[in-house]
């Protein structure tokens, strides 16, 4: 393009338009000047729109020569941004306009200036430089610290009995009937241990090391009778005898199983360290004592059973039979029996004139709600009694006590006494430390006394933590309830903690519980709630 008197020149990366007046020169506009810049090799430079418009006006009106900067060369700009947590660095390249393109060394220098020394994506930043432009491109990532995994213990037999009670948020045991006794043979694989792993430290893009926690390691539980560590694999637990597998924390023990046709005068009383399986009956006056479970396929007719684990009776428990279990007790029906369980008593059918005690819950009639009934006797349960029909108009008084746990209350009372003694011991040792510091320590006793006081403080602190846990368990008693799915008949004496309520009329289905005002209330299935009158003379 030939524009008389108008020329474009460059000086120090700045582009100037010089104009001298020429008669009869056609008027110019911004487009003409931009075309002139492009033809002169400055089309990719950064133009100054305001200056070009000014140049257009001067070219068309001014009668004297002038020179005006209308564009300049601009190098690419490189901006590095590091996230607040120093785990990511991003790159923004503004493209060059007639100037120097961003190079890999330019970007590396910007990263170094920003403190980025780790996790740089060299391939990504090279591609960005080749493209000449990018926006918030991630070019460096830190490495997140990875905590180690704790040791894992995987049971290799699905049917292993687990006698450790599982509590839900309400303190109730998630009870499941175990059914038949599971059996393993000697040499069977019981449990695999996966050792803990070490943590892998992380690092920020600025090179700061992020510490990681090592996993907590643990070995198989000690004293696992009937089980041993495999000679070929130190992380595998195998059965050393045949018997019933029982889960014990980080291990599985194998209890020997004693199988009997019947417990009677011919067999004699049974005392066995393991599990006892009786195919028939436990007859009147006979005793079965086992450290594990006791399973009776028939009935317990006036016999006595004491089990460290669970007691399962396929038939009934009758005729002054006495059952005591460190776990749960299940039976089809019970009449005139004494049953005590540390966890759950579950009776499928009817309970008549029995003495039932459970430290968690009693479930009656769950499998036969049309026949499930609790009549007569005394039933004491810590958290929940669940029964279709409570009491009978044709029987005497049915006594029910809920919300009390004598064993827990005794432990709490003993703990309070122990805490007071520990507190006194710590106070005496503290007094002695102060005395030795004040009058001198010629026998060099101070260090030993201070160590004793520190130990006393630790013991006291552990007892206080135990007290808090026990108080939480005792508070659960306030949530105790009696759930009746069909109704109440006859005379029922209901005791909630120390609040007696006499029920002398029929009730429909509903729930007895304590409200926030510590009143005994009955909530009907319809939603109506009634405050029950406490018997003042009981």
Secondary structure, 3 states (H helix, E strand, C coil): CCCCCEEEEEECCEEEEEECCCCCCCCCCHHHHHHHHHHCCCCCCEECHHHHHHHHHHHHHCCCCEEEEEEECECCEEEEEECCCCCEEEEEEECCEECCCCCHHHHHHHHHHCCCCCCECHHHHHHHHHHCCEEEEEEEECECCECCCCCEEEECCCCCEECCCCECCCCCECCCCCCCCCCECCCCEEEEEECCCCCECEECCCCCEECCCCCCCCCCCCCCCCEEECCCCCCEEEECCCEEEEECCCCEEEECEEEECCECCCCCCEEECCEEEECCCECCCCEEEECCCEEECCCEECCEEEECCCEEECCEEECCCEEEECCCEEECEEECCEEEECCEEEECCEEECCEEEECCEEEECCCCCCCCEEECCEEEECCEEEEEEECCCCCCCEEEEECCCHHHHHHHHHHHHHHHHHHHHHHHHHHHHHHHHHHCCCCCCHHHHHHHHHHHHHHHHHHHHHHHHHHHHHHHHHHCEEEEEEEECCCEEEEECCEEEEECCCEEEEEEEECCCCCEEEEECCCCEEECCCCCCC
